[in-house]
Amino acid sequence: MSLTRSIEDVRAGIKAGRYGNEAAVSQGIVLRLLQALGWPTYDTQVVCPEFSLSGRRVDYALCHPSNRPVAFIEVKQIGQSDGAERQLFELNRPGK
């Protein structure tokens, strides 16, 4: 399925209230869009769930090459993103 079609389906799902919790957002939105972008969501060395960094965990690390993070994704329930940026960016602060 194309990225455009995936985005349209996700948008419709949000309007319909299909993503009621963080796990639903993770599976129904994040993994779906990553797959549409060509990330091998089944390969846990490339799309690493619950990646540990500095004693904390981020929901996903996107790795290229394997096990070398290039980006992090923090998943939140729709409408509950307050503090997500702080949580994600504190991962890279020394002493955290």
PALO-399627 format. One record per atom (N, C-alpha, C): x negated, y, z; residue number from 1; residue in one letter; chain; atom name. Coordinates in Angstrom, 3 decimals, always signed. Example, Ala and Ser with C-alpha at 12.3 -4.5 7.8 and 13.67 -1.06 7.14 Angstrom:
BEGIN
{c1 -13.190	c2 -5.690	c3 +7.800	num 1	residuo a	cadena A	atomo N}
{c1 -12.300	c2 -4.500	c3 +7.800	num 1	residuo a	cadena A	atomo CA}
{c1 -13.200	c2 -3.300	c3 +7.800	num 1	residuo a	cadena A	atomo C}
{c1 -12.850	c2 -2.250	c3 +7.080	num 2	residuo s	cadena A	atomo N}
{c1 -13.670	c2 -1.060	c3 +7.140	num 2	residuo s	cadena A	atomo CA}
{c1 -12.900	c2 +0.030	c3 +7.870	num 2	residuo s	cadena A	atomo C}
***
This chain:
BEGIN
{c1 -0.843	c2 -1.170	c3 +0.000	num 1	residuo m	cadena A	atomo N}
{c1 +0.000	c2 +0.000	c3 +0.000	num 1	residuo m	cadena A	atomo CA}
{c1 -0.891	c2 +1.237	c3 +0.000	num 1	residuo m	cadena A	atomo C}
{c1 -0.480	c2 +2.260	c3 -0.724	num 2	residuo s	cadena A	atomo N}
{c1 -1.280	c2 +3.474	c3 -0.827	num 2	residuo s	cadena A	atomo CA}
{c1 -1.236	c2 +4.285	c3 +0.461	num 2	residuo s	cadena A	atomo C}
{c1 -2.207	c2 +5.158	c3 +0.614	num 3	residuo l	cadena A	atomo N}
{c1 -2.257	c2 +6.029	c3 +1.778	num 3	residuo l	cadena A	atomo CA}
{c1 -1.025	c2 +6.937	c3 +1.810	num 3	residuo l	cadena A	atomo C}
{c1 -0.646	c2 +7.481	c3 +0.665	num 4	residuo t	cadena A	atomo N}
{c1 +0.519	c2 +8.364	c3 +0.604	num 4	residuo t	cadena A	atomo CA}
{c1 +1.770	c2 +7.635	c3 +1.070	num 4	residuo t	cadena A	atomo C}
{c1 +1.972	c2 +6.429	c3 +0.598	num 5	residuo r	cadena A	atomo N}
{c1 +3.137	c2 +5.641	c3 +0.999	num 5	residuo r	cadena A	atomo CA}
{c1 +3.090	c2 +5.312	c3 +2.491	num 5	residuo r	cadena A	atomo C}
{c1 +1.926	c2 +4.983	c3 +2.995	num 6	residuo s	cadena A	atomo N}
{c1 +1.772	c2 +4.681	c3 +4.419	num 6	residuo s	cadena A	atomo CA}
{c1 +2.125	c2 +5.899	c3 +5.268	num 6	residuo s	cadena A	atomo C}
{c1 +1.645	c2 +7.068	c3 +4.863	num 7	residuo i	cadena A	atomo N}
{c1 +1.953	c2 +8.297	c3 +5.600	num 7	residuo i	cadena A	atomo CA}
{c1 +3.456	c2 +8.575	c3 +5.574	num 7	residuo i	cadena A	atomo C}
{c1 +4.079	c2 +8.391	c3 +4.434	num 8	residuo e	cadena A	atomo N}
{c1 +5.530	c2 +8.590	c3 +4.333	num 8	residuo e	cadena A	atomo CA}
{c1 +6.282	c2 +7.634	c3 +5.258	num 8	residuo e	cadena A	atomo C}
{c1 +5.869	c2 +6.379	c3 +5.286	num 9	residuo d	cadena A	atomo N}
{c1 +6.507	c2 +5.391	c3 +6.153	num 9	residuo d	cadena A	atomo CA}
{c1 +6.297	c2 +5.716	c3 +7.630	num 9	residuo d	cadena A	atomo C}
{c1 +5.094	c2 +6.154	c3 +7.983	num 10	residuo v	cadena A	atomo N}
{c1 +4.815	c2 +6.534	c3 +9.371	num 10	residuo v	cadena A	atomo CA}
{c1 +5.681	c2 +7.737	c3 +9.755	num 10	residuo v	cadena A	atomo C}
{c1 +5.758	c2 +8.725	c3 +8.893	num 11	residuo r	cadena A	atomo N}
{c1 +6.582	c2 +9.912	c3 +9.151	num 11	residuo r	cadena A	atomo CA}
{c1 +8.039	c2 +9.508	c3 +9.393	num 11	residuo r	cadena A	atomo C}
{c1 +8.551	c2 +8.622	c3 +8.559	num 12	residuo a	cadena A	atomo N}
{c1 +9.928	c2 +8.150	c3 +8.733	num 12	residuo a	cadena A	atomo CA}
{c1 +10.079	c2 +7.395	c3 +10.052	num 12	residuo a	cadena A	atomo C}
{c1 +9.079	c2 +6.604	c3 +10.400	num 13	residuo g	cadena A	atomo N}
{c1 +9.109	c2 +5.858	c3 +11.658	num 13	residuo g	cadena A	atomo CA}
{c1 +9.100	c2 +6.768	c3 +12.873	num 13	residuo g	cadena A	atomo C}
{c1 +8.351	c2 +7.849	c3 +12.793	num 14	residuo i	cadena A	atomo N}
{c1 +8.329	c2 +8.817	c3 +13.894	num 14	residuo i	cadena A	atomo CA}
{c1 +9.706	c2 +9.453	c3 +14.057	num 14	residuo i	cadena A	atomo C}
{c1 +10.291	c2 +9.869	c3 +12.946	num 15	residuo k	cadena A	atomo N}
{c1 +11.629	c2 +10.475	c3 +12.992	num 15	residuo k	cadena A	atomo CA}
{c1 +12.661	c2 +9.507	c3 +13.543	num 15	residuo k	cadena A	atomo C}
{c1 +12.483	c2 +8.217	c3 +13.246	num 16	residuo a	cadena A	atomo N}
{c1 +13.429	c2 +7.193	c3 +13.705	num 16	residuo a	cadena A	atomo CA}
{c1 +13.146	c2 +6.736	c3 +15.137	num 16	residuo a	cadena A	atomo C}
{c1 +12.046	c2 +7.209	c3 +15.723	num 17	residuo g	cadena A	atomo N}
{c1 +11.711	c2 +6.840	c3 +17.094	num 17	residuo g	cadena A	atomo CA}
{c1 +11.156	c2 +5.433	c3 +17.253	num 17	residuo g	cadena A	atomo C}
{c1 +10.498	c2 +4.921	c3 +16.207	num 18	residuo r	cadena A	atomo N}
{c1 +9.965	c2 +3.557	c3 +16.232	num 18	residuo r	cadena A	atomo CA}
{c1 +8.717	c2 +3.368	c3 +17.090	num 18	residuo r	cadena A	atomo C}
{c1 +8.044	c2 +4.444	c3 +17.426	num 19	residuo y	cadena A	atomo N}
{c1 +6.765	c2 +4.332	c3 +18.133	num 19	residuo y	cadena A	atomo CA}
{c1 +6.929	c2 +4.856	c3 +19.555	num 19	residuo y	cadena A	atomo C}
{c1 +7.511	c2 +4.043	c3 +20.412	num 20	residuo g	cadena A	atomo N}
{c1 +7.907	c2 +4.475	c3 +21.746	num 20	residuo g	cadena A	atomo CA}
{c1 +6.838	c2 +4.413	c3 +22.811	num 20	residuo g	cadena A	atomo C}
{c1 +5.690	c2 +3.825	c3 +22.514	num 21	residuo n	cadena A	atomo N}
{c1 +4.630	c2 +3.762	c3 +23.520	num 21	residuo n	cadena A	atomo CA}
{c1 +3.270	c2 +3.761	c3 +22.817	num 21	residuo n	cadena A	atomo C}
{c1 +2.231	c2 +3.815	c3 +23.616	num 22	residuo e	cadena A	atomo N}
{c1 +0.877	c2 +3.904	c3 +23.072	num 22	residuo e	cadena A	atomo CA}
{c1 +0.508	c2 +2.686	c3 +22.218	num 22	residuo e	cadena A	atomo C}
{c1 +0.911	c2 +1.517	c3 +22.636	num 23	residuo a	cadena A	atomo N}
{c1 +0.604	c2 +0.304	c3 +21.867	num 23	residuo a	cadena A	atomo CA}
{c1 +1.276	c2 +0.343	c3 +20.501	num 23	residuo a	cadena A	atomo C}
{c1 +2.504	c2 +0.843	c3 +20.444	num 24	residuo a	cadena A	atomo N}
{c1 +3.215	c2 +0.948	c3 +19.165	num 24	residuo a	cadena A	atomo CA}
{c1 +2.546	c2 +1.969	c3 +18.252	num 24	residuo a	cadena A	atomo C}
{c1 +2.068	c2 +3.068	c3 +18.815	num 25	residuo v	cadena A	atomo N}
{c1 +1.344	c2 +4.071	c3 +18.033	num 25	residuo v	cadena A	atomo CA}
{c1 +0.056	c2 +3.454	c3 +17.485	num 25	residuo v	cadena A	atomo C}
{c1 -0.646	c2 +2.723	c3 +18.330	num 26	residuo s	cadena A	atomo N}
{c1 -1.897	c2 +2.093	c3 +17.933	num 26	residuo s	cadena A	atomo CA}
{c1 -1.692	c2 +1.127	c3 +16.770	num 26	residuo s	cadena A	atomo C}
{c1 -0.734	c2 +0.237	c3 +16.929	num 27	residuo q	cadena A	atomo N}
{c1 -0.502	c2 -0.788	c3 +15.910	num 27	residuo q	cadena A	atomo CA}
{c1 +0.216	c2 -0.232	c3 +14.678	num 27	residuo q	cadena A	atomo C}
{c1 +1.242	c2 +0.558	c3 +14.900	num 28	residuo g	cadena A	atomo N}
{c1 +2.084	c2 +0.999	c3 +13.794	num 28	residuo g	cadena A	atomo CA}
{c1 +1.584	c2 +2.208	c3 +13.043	num 28	residuo g	cadena A	atomo C}
{c1 +0.744	c2 +3.004	c3 +13.671	num 29	residuo i	cadena A	atomo N}
{c1 +0.248	c2 +4.208	c3 +13.004	num 29	residuo i	cadena A	atomo CA}
{c1 -1.259	c2 +4.123	c3 +12.778	num 29	residuo i	cadena A	atomo C}
{c1 -2.019	c2 +4.028	c3 +13.856	num 30	residuo v	cadena A	atomo N}
{c1 -3.484	c2 +4.110	c3 +13.738	num 30	residuo v	cadena A	atomo CA}
{c1 -4.044	c2 +2.984	c3 +12.871	num 30	residuo v	cadena A	atomo C}
{c1 -3.757	c2 +1.739	c3 +13.233	num 31	residuo l	cadena A	atomo N}
{c1 -4.313	c2 +0.621	c3 +12.455	num 31	residuo l	cadena A	atomo CA}
{c1 -3.795	c2 +0.609	c3 +11.023	num 31	residuo l	cadena A	atomo C}
{c1 -2.538	c2 +0.978	c3 +10.853	num 32	residuo r	cadena A	atomo N}
{c1 -1.972	c2 +1.015	c3 +9.502	num 32	residuo r	cadena A	atomo CA}
{c1 -2.694	c2 +2.043	c3 +8.631	num 32	residuo r	cadena A	atomo C}
{c1 -2.917	c2 +3.236	c3 +9.173	num 33	residuo l	cadena A	atomo N}
{c1 -3.592	c2 +4.267	c3 +8.386	num 33	residuo l	cadena A	atomo CA}
{c1 -5.064	c2 +3.935	c3 +8.159	num 33	residuo l	cadena A	atomo C}
{c1 -5.710	c2 +3.363	c3 +9.156	num 34	residuo l	cadena A	atomo N}
{c1 -7.104	c2 +2.933	c3 +8.953	num 34	residuo l	cadena A	atomo CA}
{c1 -7.207	c2 +1.905	c3 +7.838	num 34	residuo l	cadena A	atomo C}
{c1 -6.270	c2 +0.965	c3 +7.827	num 35	residuo q	cadena A	atomo N}
{c1 -6.273	c2 -0.045	c3 +6.773	num 35	residuo q	cadena A	atomo CA}
{c1 -6.032	c2 +0.600	c3 +5.404	num 35	residuo q	cadena A	atomo C}
{c1 -5.103	c2 +1.548	c3 +5.331	num 36	residuo a	cadena A	atomo N}
{c1 -4.836	c2 +2.237	c3 +4.064	num 36	residuo a	cadena A	atomo CA}
{c1 -6.046	c2 +3.035	c3 +3.593	num 36	residuo a	cadena A	atomo C}
{c1 -6.880	c2 +3.473	c3 +4.542	num 37	residuo l	cadena A	atomo N}
{c1 -8.103	c2 +4.199	c3 +4.201	num 37	residuo l	cadena A	atomo CA}
{c1 -9.266	c2 +3.273	c3 +3.851	num 37	residuo l	cadena A	atomo C}
{c1 -9.032	c2 +1.974	c3 +3.950	num 38	residuo g	cadena A	atomo N}
{c1 -10.051	c2 +1.007	c3 +3.557	num 38	residuo g	cadena A	atomo CA}
{c1 -10.880	c2 +0.447	c3 +4.701	num 38	residuo g	cadena A	atomo C}
{c1 -10.560	c2 +0.791	c3 +5.953	num 39	residuo w	cadena A	atomo N}
{c1 -11.283	c2 +0.225	c3 +7.087	num 39	residuo w	cadena A	atomo CA}
{c1 -10.805	c2 -1.196	c3 +7.334	num 39	residuo w	cadena A	atomo C}
{c1 -11.716	c2 -2.148	c3 +7.539	num 40	residuo p	cadena A	atomo N}
{c1 -11.311	c2 -3.538	c3 +7.795	num 40	residuo p	cadena A	atomo CA}
{c1 -10.847	c2 -3.692	c3 +9.257	num 40	residuo p	cadena A	atomo C}
{c1 -9.585	c2 -3.442	c3 +9.499	num 41	residuo t	cadena A	atomo N}
{c1 -9.054	c2 -3.415	c3 +10.863	num 41	residuo t	cadena A	atomo CA}
{c1 -9.173	c2 -4.759	c3 +11.580	num 41	residuo t	cadena A	atomo C}
{c1 -9.360	c2 -5.827	c3 +10.851	num 42	residuo y	cadena A	atomo N}
{c1 -9.526	c2 -7.163	c3 +11.424	num 42	residuo y	cadena A	atomo CA}
{c1 -10.952	c2 -7.411	c3 +11.907	num 42	residuo y	cadena A	atomo C}
{c1 -11.904	c2 -6.591	c3 +11.489	num 43	residuo d	cadena A	atomo N}
{c1 -13.308	c2 -6.766	c3 +11.845	num 43	residuo d	cadena A	atomo CA}
{c1 -13.624	c2 -5.917	c3 +13.076	num 43	residuo d	cadena A	atomo C}
{c1 -13.699	c2 -6.544	c3 +14.230	num 44	residuo t	cadena A	atomo N}
{c1 -13.875	c2 -5.818	c3 +15.484	num 44	residuo t	cadena A	atomo CA}
{c1 -15.279	c2 -5.266	c3 +15.690	num 44	residuo t	cadena A	atomo C}
{c1 -16.191	c2 -5.538	c3 +14.774	num 45	residuo q	cadena A	atomo N}
{c1 -17.517	c2 -4.908	c3 +14.827	num 45	residuo q	cadena A	atomo CA}
{c1 -17.549	c2 -3.632	c3 +13.995	num 45	residuo q	cadena A	atomo C}
{c1 -16.499	c2 -3.421	c3 +13.213	num 46	residuo v	cadena A	atomo N}
{c1 -16.380	c2 -2.212	c3 +12.392	num 46	residuo v	cadena A	atomo CA}
{c1 -15.316	c2 -1.283	c3 +12.979	num 46	residuo v	cadena A	atomo C}
{c1 -14.143	c2 -1.823	c3 +13.266	num 47	residuo v	cadena A	atomo N}
{c1 -13.087	c2 -1.089	c3 +13.968	num 47	residuo v	cadena A	atomo CA}
{c1 -13.046	c2 -1.710	c3 +15.365	num 47	residuo v	cadena A	atomo C}
{c1 -13.844	c2 -1.126	c3 +16.265	num 48	residuo c	cadena A	atomo N}
{c1 -14.064	c2 -1.706	c3 +17.593	num 48	residuo c	cadena A	atomo CA}
{c1 -13.017	c2 -1.200	c3 +18.586	num 48	residuo c	cadena A	atomo C}
{c1 -12.128	c2 -2.077	c3 +19.050	num 49	residuo p	cadena A	atomo N}
{c1 -11.145	c2 -1.645	c3 +20.048	num 49	residuo p	cadena A	atomo CA}
{c1 -11.767	c2 -1.579	c3 +21.438	num 49	residuo p	cadena A	atomo C}
{c1 -11.256	c2 -0.657	c3 +22.253	num 50	residuo e	cadena A	atomo N}
{c1 -11.708	c2 -0.514	c3 +23.647	num 50	residuo e	cadena A	atomo CA}
{c1 -13.233	c2 -0.419	c3 +23.730	num 50	residuo e	cadena A	atomo C}
{c1 -13.794	c2 +0.469	c3 +22.945	num 51	residuo f	cadena A	atomo N}
{c1 -15.242	c2 +0.636	c3 +22.870	num 51	residuo f	cadena A	atomo CA}
{c1 -15.754	c2 +1.310	c3 +24.138	num 51	residuo f	cadena A	atomo C}
{c1 -16.754	c2 +0.741	c3 +24.759	num 52	residuo s	cadena A	atomo N}
{c1 -17.322	c2 +1.264	c3 +26.002	num 52	residuo s	cadena A	atomo CA}
{c1 -18.476	c2 +2.208	c3 +25.685	num 52	residuo s	cadena A	atomo C}
{c1 -18.417	c2 +3.372	c3 +26.339	num 53	residuo l	cadena A	atomo N}
{c1 -19.445	c2 +4.378	c3 +26.127	num 53	residuo l	cadena A	atomo CA}
{c1 -19.621	c2 +5.162	c3 +27.424	num 53	residuo l	cadena A	atomo C}
{c1 -20.810	c2 +5.154	c3 +27.955	num 54	residuo s	cadena A	atomo N}
{c1 -21.115	c2 +5.895	c3 +29.189	num 54	residuo s	cadena A	atomo CA}
{c1 -20.166	c2 +5.548	c3 +30.327	num 54	residuo s	cadena A	atomo C}
{c1 -19.830	c2 +4.283	c3 +30.471	num 55	residuo g	cadena A	atomo N}
{c1 -18.967	c2 +3.844	c3 +31.562	num 55	residuo g	cadena A	atomo CA}
{c1 -17.499	c2 +4.125	c3 +31.355	num 55	residuo g	cadena A	atomo C}
{c1 -17.121	c2 +4.611	c3 +30.213	num 56	residuo r	cadena A	atomo N}
{c1 -15.717	c2 +4.886	c3 +29.886	num 56	residuo r	cadena A	atomo CA}
{c1 -15.363	c2 +4.128	c3 +28.615	num 56	residuo r	cadena A	atomo C}
{c1 -14.081	c2 +4.136	c3 +28.309	num 57	residuo r	cadena A	atomo N}
{c1 -13.641	c2 +3.436	c3 +27.100	num 57	residuo r	cadena A	atomo CA}
{c1 -12.858	c2 +4.381	c3 +26.200	num 57	residuo r	cadena A	atomo C}
{c1 -13.073	c2 +4.211	c3 +24.916	num 58	residuo v	cadena A	atomo N}
{c1 -12.298	c2 +4.925	c3 +23.905	num 58	residuo v	cadena A	atomo CA}
{c1 -11.483	c2 +3.855	c3 +23.169	num 58	residuo v	cadena A	atomo C}
{c1 -10.298	c2 +4.217	c3 +22.707	num 59	residuo d	cadena A	atomo N}
{c1 -9.413	c2 +3.215	c3 +22.112	num 59	residuo d	cadena A	atomo CA}
{c1 -10.041	c2 +2.524	c3 +20.894	num 59	residuo d	cadena A	atomo C}
{c1 -10.646	c2 +3.294	c3 +20.015	num 60	residuo y	cadena A	atomo N}
{c1 -11.323	c2 +2.697	c3 +18.853	num 60	residuo y	cadena A	atomo CA}
{c1 -12.600	c2 +3.455	c3 +18.542	num 60	residuo y	cadena A	atomo C}
{c1 -13.618	c2 +2.720	c3 +18.148	num 61	residuo a	cadena A	atomo N}
{c1 -14.818	c2 +3.298	c3 +17.556	num 61	residuo a	cadena A	atomo CA}
{c1 -14.871	c2 +2.779	c3 +16.129	num 61	residuo a	cadena A	atomo C}
{c1 -15.048	c2 +3.687	c3 +15.192	num 62	residuo l	cadena A	atomo N}
{c1 -15.219	c2 +3.292	c3 +13.794	num 62	residuo l	cadena A	atomo CA}
{c1 -16.708	c2 +3.214	c3 +13.539	num 62	residuo l	cadena A	atomo C}
{c1 -17.175	c2 +2.049	c3 +13.145	num 63	residuo c	cadena A	atomo N}
{c1 -18.605	c2 +1.790	c3 +13.043	num 63	residuo c	cadena A	atomo CA}
{c1 -19.021	c2 +1.519	c3 +11.606	num 63	residuo c	cadena A	atomo C}
{c1 -20.104	c2 +2.183	c3 +11.212	num 64	residuo h	cadena A	atomo N}
{c1 -20.697	c2 +1.941	c3 +9.900	num 64	residuo h	cadena A	atomo CA}
{c1 -22.161	c2 +2.326	c3 +9.982	num 64	residuo h	cadena A	atomo C}
{c1 -23.059	c2 +1.376	c3 +9.975	num 65	residuo p	cadena A	atomo N}
{c1 -22.861	c2 -0.074	c3 +9.873	num 65	residuo p	cadena A	atomo CA}
{c1 -22.241	c2 -0.650	c3 +11.149	num 65	residuo p	cadena A	atomo C}
{c1 -22.000	c2 -1.942	c3 +11.127	num 66	residuo s	cadena A	atomo N}
{c1 -21.373	c2 -2.633	c3 +12.254	num 66	residuo s	cadena A	atomo CA}
{c1 -22.035	c2 -2.273	c3 +13.573	num 66	residuo s	cadena A	atomo C}
{c1 -21.200	c2 -2.062	c3 +14.580	num 67	residuo n	cadena A	atomo N}
{c1 -21.622	c2 -1.756	c3 +15.952	num 67	residuo n	cadena A	atomo CA}
{c1 -22.357	c2 -0.424	c3 +16.106	num 67	residuo n	cadena A	atomo C}
{c1 -22.325	c2 +0.443	c3 +15.096	num 68	residuo r	cadena A	atomo N}
{c1 -22.934	c2 +1.783	c3 +15.172	num 68	residuo r	cadena A	atomo CA}
{c1 -21.827	c2 +2.813	c3 +14.963	num 68	residuo r	cadena A	atomo C}
{c1 -21.253	c2 +3.358	c3 +16.034	num 69	residuo p	cadena A	atomo N}
{c1 -20.116	c2 +4.271	c3 +15.915	num 69	residuo p	cadena A	atomo CA}
{c1 -20.432	c2 +5.543	c3 +15.128	num 69	residuo p	cadena A	atomo C}
{c1 -19.513	c2 +5.895	c3 +14.249	num 70	residuo v	cadena A	atomo N}
{c1 -19.593	c2 +7.161	c3 +13.520	num 70	residuo v	cadena A	atomo CA}
{c1 -18.422	c2 +8.066	c3 +13.895	num 70	residuo v	cadena A	atomo C}
{c1 -17.360	c2 +7.486	c3 +14.479	num 71	residuo a	cadena A	atomo N}
{c1 -16.197	c2 +8.268	c3 +14.899	num 71	residuo a	cadena A	atomo CA}
{c1 -15.450	c2 +7.505	c3 +15.989	num 71	residuo a	cadena A	atomo C}
{c1 -14.761	c2 +8.272	c3 +16.837	num 72	residuo f	cadena A	atomo N}
{c1 -13.959	c2 +7.688	c3 +17.904	num 72	residuo f	cadena A	atomo CA}
{c1 -12.506	c2 +8.107	c3 +17.738	num 72	residuo f	cadena A	atomo C}
{c1 -11.600	c2 +7.211	c3 +18.141	num 73	residuo i	cadena A	atomo N}
{c1 -10.165	c2 +7.498	c3 +18.103	num 73	residuo i	cadena A	atomo CA}
{c1 -9.588	c2 +7.216	c3 +19.476	num 73	residuo i	cadena A	atomo C}
{c1 -8.901	c2 +8.196	c3 +20.021	num 74	residuo e	cadena A	atomo N}
{c1 -8.194	c2 +8.041	c3 +21.288	num 74	residuo e	cadena A	atomo CA}
{c1 -6.700	c2 +8.068	c3 +20.965	num 74	residuo e	cadena A	atomo C}
{c1 -5.995	c2 +7.011	c3 +21.313	num 75	residuo v	cadena A	atomo N}
{c1 -4.574	c2 +6.879	c3 +20.984	num 75	residuo v	cadena A	atomo CA}
{c1 -3.730	c2 +7.322	c3 +22.173	num 75	residuo v	cadena A	atomo C}
{c1 -2.708	c2 +8.096	c3 +21.876	num 76	residuo k	cadena A	atomo N}
{c1 -1.761	c2 +8.537	c3 +22.895	num 76	residuo k	cadena A	atomo CA}
{c1 -0.340	c2 +8.330	c3 +22.386	num 76	residuo k	cadena A	atomo C}
{c1 +0.581	c2 +8.210	c3 +23.317	num 77	residuo q	cadena A	atomo N}
{c1 +1.993	c2 +8.120	c3 +22.972	num 77	residuo q	cadena A	atomo CA}
{c1 +2.401	c2 +9.436	c3 +22.307	num 77	residuo q	cadena A	atomo C}
{c1 +3.306	c2 +9.372	c3 +21.361	num 78	residuo i	cadena A	atomo N}
{c1 +3.766	c2 +10.569	c3 +20.674	num 78	residuo i	cadena A	atomo CA}
{c1 +4.336	c2 +11.551	c3 +21.697	num 78	residuo i	cadena A	atomo C}
{c1 +3.875	c2 +12.796	c3 +21.614	num 79	residuo g	cadena A	atomo N}
{c1 +4.327	c2 +13.830	c3 +22.525	num 79	residuo g	cadena A	atomo CA}
{c1 +3.572	c2 +13.866	c3 +23.839	num 79	residuo g	cadena A	atomo C}
{c1 +2.598	c2 +12.975	c3 +24.021	num 80	residuo q	cadena A	atomo N}
{c1 +1.858	c2 +12.883	c3 +25.280	num 80	residuo q	cadena A	atomo CA}
{c1 +0.359	c2 +13.108	c3 +25.069	num 80	residuo q	cadena A	atomo C}
{c1 +0.010	c2 +14.028	c3 +24.213	num 81	residuo s	cadena A	atomo N}
{c1 -1.403	c2 +14.193	c3 +23.872	num 81	residuo s	cadena A	atomo CA}
{c1 -2.150	c2 +15.195	c3 +24.750	num 81	residuo s	cadena A	atomo C}
{c1 -1.477	c2 +15.808	c3 +25.725	num 82	residuo d	cadena A	atomo N}
{c1 -2.169	c2 +16.758	c3 +26.594	num 82	residuo d	cadena A	atomo CA}
{c1 -3.369	c2 +16.088	c3 +27.271	num 82	residuo d	cadena A	atomo C}
{c1 -4.511	c2 +16.699	c3 +27.140	num 83	residuo g	cadena A	atomo N}
{c1 -5.721	c2 +16.182	c3 +27.761	num 83	residuo g	cadena A	atomo CA}
{c1 -6.475	c2 +15.164	c3 +26.923	num 83	residuo g	cadena A	atomo C}
{c1 -5.936	c2 +14.763	c3 +25.777	num 84	residuo a	cadena A	atomo N}
{c1 -6.604	c2 +13.748	c3 +24.954	num 84	residuo a	cadena A	atomo CA}
{c1 -7.953	c2 +14.242	c3 +24.443	num 84	residuo a	cadena A	atomo C}
{c1 -8.015	c2 +15.508	c3 +24.032	num 85	residuo e	cadena A	atomo N}
{c1 -9.275	c2 +16.046	c3 +23.523	num 85	residuo e	cadena A	atomo CA}
{c1 -10.336	c2 +16.022	c3 +24.622	num 85	residuo e	cadena A	atomo C}
{c1 -9.950	c2 +16.455	c3 +25.822	num 86	residuo r	cadena A	atomo N}
{c1 -10.884	c2 +16.458	c3 +26.942	num 86	residuo r	cadena A	atomo CA}
{c1 -11.389	c2 +15.049	c3 +27.211	num 86	residuo r	cadena A	atomo C}
{c1 -10.463	c2 +14.087	c3 +27.241	num 87	residuo q	cadena A	atomo N}
{c1 -10.838	c2 +12.698	c3 +27.507	num 87	residuo q	cadena A	atomo CA}
{c1 -11.817	c2 +12.190	c3 +26.459	num 87	residuo q	cadena A	atomo C}
{c1 -11.560	c2 +12.482	c3 +25.215	num 88	residuo l	cadena A	atomo N}
{c1 -12.414	c2 +11.998	c3 +24.134	num 88	residuo l	cadena A	atomo CA}
{c1 -13.776	c2 +12.682	c3 +24.151	num 88	residuo l	cadena A	atomo C}
{c1 -13.797	c2 +13.997	c3 +24.305	num 89	residuo f	cadena A	atomo N}
{c1 -15.074	c2 +14.723	c3 +24.205	num 89	residuo f	cadena A	atomo CA}
{c1 -15.921	c2 +14.598	c3 +25.469	num 89	residuo f	cadena A	atomo C}
{c1 -15.342	c2 +14.224	c3 +26.581	num 90	residuo e	cadena A	atomo N}
{c1 -16.148	c2 +13.973	c3 +27.787	num 90	residuo e	cadena A	atomo CA}
{c1 -17.017	c2 +12.736	c3 +27.626	num 90	residuo e	cadena A	atomo C}
{c1 -16.708	c2 +11.889	c3 +26.688	num 91	residuo l	cadena A	atomo N}
{c1 -17.505	c2 +10.672	c3 +26.471	num 91	residuo l	cadena A	atomo CA}
{c1 -18.941	c2 +10.993	c3 +26.108	num 91	residuo l	cadena A	atomo C}
{c1 -19.171	c2 +12.108	c3 +25.459	num 92	residuo n	cadena A	atomo N}
{c1 -20.510	c2 +12.436	c3 +24.997	num 92	residuo n	cadena A	atomo CA}
{c1 -21.262	c2 +13.379	c3 +25.919	num 92	residuo n	cadena A	atomo C}
{c1 -20.666	c2 +13.773	c3 +27.027	num 93	residuo r	cadena A	atomo N}
{c1 -21.343	c2 +14.689	c3 +27.935	num 93	residuo r	cadena A	atomo CA}
{c1 -22.325	c2 +13.919	c3 +28.821	num 93	residuo r	cadena A	atomo C}
{c1 -23.528	c2 +14.449	c3 +28.974	num 94	residuo p	cadena A	atomo N}
{c1 -24.504	c2 +13.796	c3 +29.844	num 94	residuo p	cadena A	atomo CA}
{c1 -23.971	c2 +13.707	c3 +31.273	num 94	residuo p	cadena A	atomo C}
{c1 -24.270	c2 +12.603	c3 +31.937	num 95	residuo g	cadena A	atomo N}
{c1 -23.855	c2 +12.424	c3 +33.303	num 95	residuo g	cadena A	atomo CA}
{c1 -22.437	c2 +11.938	c3 +33.479	num 95	residuo g	cadena A	atomo C}
{c1 -21.744	c2 +11.724	c3 +32.402	num 96	residuo k	cadena A	atomo N}
{c1 -20.348	c2 +11.240	c3 +32.475	num 96	residuo k	cadena A	atomo CA}
{c1 -20.302	c2 +9.765	c3 +32.195	num 96	residuo k	cadena A	atomo C}
***
